Amino acid sequence: MTRRARPAHNRSVNDTHDDGGDPACWLDRVCDACGRIRERPGSDVCEHCGAGPDGPEEESRTDPPAVSGAGARRRDRDEEGRARNARPRDGLGRPLPYGAPGIARQPEGVARTPAETLTEAQRLLDAGMPFHAHEVLEDAWKAAPEAERELWRGLAQLAVGLTHAARGNAVGGTALLDRGAAALTPYAAAAPHGIDVAGLLAWAAELTGRLAEGPAAGDGVAGPGAVPAAETAPRLRAC
């Protein structure tokens, strides 16, 4: 029997976007090898450059074993059985080999008030951890009422745009910043929760302009084109 995905507004905060949902941030749709958005995120390779899901590097010897007889890699799952990549990540969310020391990800499905979400996301942004901030904002997107879903989605996308810009991926960073700005624009006239939509739109435009002027580095590693995450972090609220 084919499992039918529930409408987005009926999903709970604990639903995973690997089971029919749409990632709030398109994080896994941006290829670290070429920087472009992968239109077939479920594919094993990027249709633009042929890189695998985590870039062009060879499979780590510490990767989990493939399912016996199937030839496919066993999918990581969290303690509740939901699909979630268990590879450790660095401070900008880049996957590391299994077993390597990394920066702990944010717990998924945490219920927060809008004020708590904004405070925690701002703390992480100021600490130079926009990838972790996007995870907090993604929780809010999943739990938000229908009228605010695109608002939180846009904030998560901006955080991922900064993540890619800090990695040195100007192409992916620009794509996510543009998507986030487009999602936020309808809220500019009357943004809830004290969110500074006008300021965020100006910030996104300034950063995309800076990325367009700098050297393009689409290989997913911080280089001459990378921006400093903490120093570039936006202010989510006007005060």
Summary of the structure (lengths in Angstrom):
residues: 239
radius of gyration: 17.5
end to end distance: 51.4
largest distance: 57.6
contacts: 739
relative contact order: 0.14
helix: 41%
strand: 5%
